[in-house]
Amino acid sequence: MRTLIVLTLLAVLVMAATCYESHESMESHVYLYPFINRRRANDFIQPHMRLQAISQERIRERSKAPQEHQREMCEDYHPCELYAYHHGYAAAYRHYFGRRRTK
């Protein structure tokens, strides 16, 4: 009976030593608060940089590569998209839209 008590106390001590969560393991507090509010999330981006990024995105939208325009046209037309899965977007565009002449 005495050995059972000693073994139980030893098991409790081992469990306490290995399962203890120290303050250092929770320093980042990500464990407690995984989400932050929107205002704090956007604090690191300056307002003028945000406007500059938006304007650059608009410029990129206007000056897309011809291949990207072709791919978007093909994605909008379902038979072309299915053909593209098997043969690639360039071949699908040529197959469905290659005979068109643009001014």
N, C-alpha and C positions, 0 to 999 in steps of 0.2 A: 504494500500500500504506500509505503514511504517512497519507493522508487517511482511510482505512478505520479505522485505529487511533484517530485523533483523533475521528472520528464515533462510534465505539463507546464511548470514554471519556466523550464528551459525553452520549450516551444513558444510560449508567450513572449519571452525575451527576444528570441530570434525573429519572431514575426514583427515585434515592435521595432527592432533595429532595421529590418529590411523594408518595411512598409512606411516608414516615417517620411512625410513630405516636408522638406525644409522650406524656409522662406525664399531661398535662392532659386528653387525650382519653379517658383511662381512669380518671379520678378517681373516678367513681361505682362502679367495680368491678362494675357490672351486667353488663358484658361477660364478666367472668370467673366471677361467681357470680350467675346469674339467679334462684336460689331461695334463700329463707331458711327456717330451721327454724320450727316452729309456735310455740315459746316466744317467739322474738324478734318474730314477726309479731303476737302478741297483747299485746306489752308496752305499747303506747300506750293500751290500753283498761284502765281501772281495774276491779278486781273488783266493786266495788259498782255501778258503771255497767253492767257486763255483766248483773248480776242484775236491775237496774232495766229494762234493755232487754228481757230475757226476759219479765219480768212484764207489761210494756206490750204485747208481742206477744201474750201470752195474752189480755189484755183486748181487743185489736183483733179477735182471732179470735171472741170471744164476742159482740161488738157489731158485726156486719157489716151493711152496708146490705141492704135487702130485694132490690135488684137483683142484688147479688152472690150471695145465697142462690139466687135464681132461676136465675142463670147457672150456678152449680155443679150444681143439679139437672138443668139442661138438658145440661150437659157429661157427666153420668153416664149419660144415656139417649141412646144412639147415634142413633136416628132424629131426636130433637130437635136434636142437634148438627148433623146433616146439613142439617136444615131451617134452622137458624140461619146456616149458611154462606151461604145464598141470601137469607134474609129478615131476618136479625138475631136476636139472642137474645131481645129483648122479644117479637117476633112469634112466635118458636118456642115460648117459654114459654106464651104465651096459647093457641097452637094445641094444645099437648099437655097442659098442666096448668091452663089457664085455668078450666075448668069445675069443678075441685076446690074444695071448701070446707074450710077449716082452722078448727079451734076455737081 
